[in-house]
Amino acid sequence: MKILLDFLPLLLFFAVGKYADAHVDWAASFATDHFGFLVSGGVVGTEEASALLATLVVIVATGLQVAYLLARRKKIDMMLWMTFVLVVVLGGATIWFHNANFIKWKPSVLYWGMGLAFWVSQTIFRKNLLQTLIGEQLELPPTIWQRLNFIWIAFFAFMGLLNLYVAYSFSMSTWFTFKAFGATALMLLFMLAQGFYLSRHLKPESDAPTPARETRP
């Protein structure tokens, strides 16, 4: 259930965006008729219709996700809060100015924001943010924690650049697919590679003491 909740806004963004991109005339007409009051000028063109509709859906879905967690008094992690703020601000700009460039920048801003948080915490505050987040589950030397921290910074920087490359080098439909599946797959591969790297530095669990055998006279 939690996995579905986490990925639902992204999946809806992909589904609506791909469908609207394949039916641009309908998408432009539908967006103009139903959401024209949210758009500067009141008219949505065929070029931006798919991005606008997908953005509307992801704003609503992310807002409902946050509301659901608050209603159940669940902890909302930093990533979700950052996503919600960015999707409202940049998504709102995409809708009002009917310009897909704003929502295209949203993943990159999120990646770079996370990377900056990791860098500032380590460099300025001398506090390893990654260790703070997952340190209870892992016991690693300080040098490994520091190395991991900068590996995550480099990964976030790379993902931000890659998102912009795909967004501006390929079609909107391709970017929808990359955002929903390509970026997710890269994140999973990165975490898998990190797991193999960490396995070399984890301390082996101490063997449990063997109960003394009963001796018979």
N, C-alpha and C positions, 0 to 999 in steps of 0.2 A: 504493500500500500504506500509506504513512504517513497519507494523508488518511483512509482507512478506519479505521486504528487510532485516530486522533484522535477521530473522530466515532462510533465504535462504541458506547461506553458511553451516549452521548446518544441514539442511535438505538434501542438496546435499552430504555432507560428509557421512551422514547416508545411503542414497540411493546407492551411489557408493560403499561404503564400504561393505554393505550387499550383493549387487549383485556380487561384485568381490569375496567376501568370499565364496559365493555359487558356483562360477565358477573359482576356483583357477588356474586351468591349463590355461584356456583362459586368465585370468588376468595376469599371469606371462608372457605368450607369448606376449600379447598386450603391457604390460609395457616395456618389453625388446625391442620389435620392434620399439616402438614409443618414448620411453623416456629413453632408455638405455644410451644415452649420458649424462644424468643427474645423473647417478648412478656410484659409484665407481666399476670398473670392468666391467660395461656395461651389466650385466646380473641380472635380477630380479628373485628371487626364489618364489616358491608357498607360502612359509610361510609369506613373507612380501609383496606380491603383492597387497593384498586388502588394507593394510594400506598405501602403497605408492600411489596407485591411488586415494584413498580418500583424502590423504594429498595434492596431486597435485590440486585436484578440490577445496578444501577448501582454498588453497592459492590464486588461481585465483579468486574465488568468493569473498573472503574478500578484495582482491586488487581492484576488480571492484566496490565493495560496497563503499570503501573509495574514489575511483576516482569519482564515481557518486555523492557522497555528496560534494566533493570539486568542481566539475563542477557546481553544483547548489548552491554553496556558503552556504551550510548548515553547522551547527556546528557539529563537530565530537567529541563525548564524550570520556572521558578518557578510559572507558572500551573498546571501539572499537579500540582506538590506541594501547592499551596494547595487545589486541587480535591480531591485525595485526602484530605487532612486533614479538610476540611470535610464531605465526603461520608461519611467514617467517623464523625465526631463527631455531626453533625446527623442523618445518616442513621441512625446507631445509636440516637439519641434518638427519632427517628420510629418505629423498630421497637419499642423497648422500651416506650415510652409509648403505642404505636399512635395517634400524633397526627401528622397530615400537616403541621402548622404548622412543624415543625422543618425538614423538607426543603424546604418552600416558601421559607423564609428563606435557604437555602443559596446560590442564585444572587446574591441581594442582598448577602449578606455577602462573597461573592467579589468582586463588582463594587466594593463600597465598600472592601474591603481593598486591591485594586489601586489604586483612586483615592487612598487614603490613602498608599500607598507612593510614588506619583508626587508627591503634595503634600509629604510629609516630606522626600524626597530633594531637592526643589527649594528648599523654604522653610528647612529647618533645616540640611541638609548642603551646600547650594549646589551640588548635583550633579544634573544633568538625567538622570533615569533613562531617558527615552525616547531621548535621544542616546546613552546608554551601550549601549542594546539594539540600535539600528539605525544608529548614527552612522558605522559603517564603510561603509555602502551609500550614505549621503547626505552631501552637503556643503552645510550651510545656515548662515546668519548666526545668532549667539547669540540675537538677539531672536525669530527664527522658531522656534528650538528651544524657547524659553521659552513662546511662544504655543501651540505644539503640545502641550506638556506640560500646560498648563492646559485646553486643549480636551479632551484625553483624560480629565482629572480630571472635567470637567463631564459628559462622556459616560458615564463610569462611575457618577457620581451619578444621572444620569437613568435609566440602565438598572436600577439598584437599586430606584429608586422605581417604575418601570414594572412590574418583576417583581411587586412586592407589590400593585400596583393590579390586575393581571390575576389574581393568585393569590386575592385576597379579593373580587373583584368578579364573577368568572365561575366556571363549574364547573371541577371538577378535570380533566375531559377537555379543556376549552379551555386550561387552564394547561399540560397536557402538550404540546399542539400549539404553544403560544407558546414554551415553553422549548426545544423541539427545532428549530422552524423560524422562528418570529417573531423571537426574539432573535438567531439566527444571521443572518437576512436583514438585520436592523438593523445588525449589526456589519459585514456586507459593504458595505452602503450607506454607512455611516460611513467605512469605509476607502477606498471609491471616491471619496467627496467629498473626503477628505483628499488622495488622489492628485491630483485636479484642483487643489486648493489649492497643493500642493507644486510642481506643474508650473510655476507662475508664478515660483517662487523658485529653481529649479534653474539652475545655471550651464550654458550651452550647451557642448557638447563642442567643444574646439578642433579645427579642421579639420586633418586629417593633411597634412603637407607634401607638395606635389606633386613627384614626382621630376623632376629636370631633364631636359629633352628632349635627345636626342643631336643634336649639331650636326654637320653634314657640311661638309667644306671646299668 
